Amino acid sequence: MDTLAIIVPCYNEQEVILTTIKQIDQLLTSLIKKEKIANDSYVIYVNDGSNDDTWNIIENNYKVYQHLQGLNLAGNVGHQNALLAGMHHVSDKCDMAISIDADLQDDINVIEQMIDKYYQGCNIVYGVRDDRSSDTVFKRFTAQTFYKLMQFLGVKSIYNHADFRLMDKRALKFLKEYPE
């Protein structure tokens, strides 16, 4: 079985982080019992300079949840940079990594399917939203505008994919080679 790292960038998430920690821990425990992932799999919460109790909650739960790890950035560097810091940090400490937002708007129950795709030979597996009904009208409009603009500019992207994805060790290694 291969080691999974789940990367969760966090910025001022004190309202949801404990629920997220509990739900992801239950998922990891279930996947380990099903022998889908190795026992040394873990979730790393990347604190992006939060100015609330996010880091304290992560720190206080480190001893409670055996699969919990934390990475505390020196300051706020932005969501994408925090995500990238987490990916770089785990790249040589896992066989596959999944990134997901701390508010768990993406369905963690599809993580098992993502892992199955990994074992079938996929290097990258995108979590794609098939329903945006929970988004505000503004959020739907800006998301659709973004994807249409990217397509118009010739950028290859997966429609509605966001930051919920699995990358294998090889993809993480190649990502580190991009200095920008």
ABEGO torsion letter per residue (X at the ends): XBBBBBBBBBBGAAAAAAAAAAAAAAAAAAAAAAGABBAABBBBBBBBGBABAAAAAAAAAAAABAABBBBBBABBAEAAAAAAAAAAAAAAABABBBBBBAAGABBAAAAAAAAAAAAAGBABBBBBBABAAABBAAAAAAAAAAAAAAAAAGBBBBBGAEABBBBBAAAAAAAAABAX
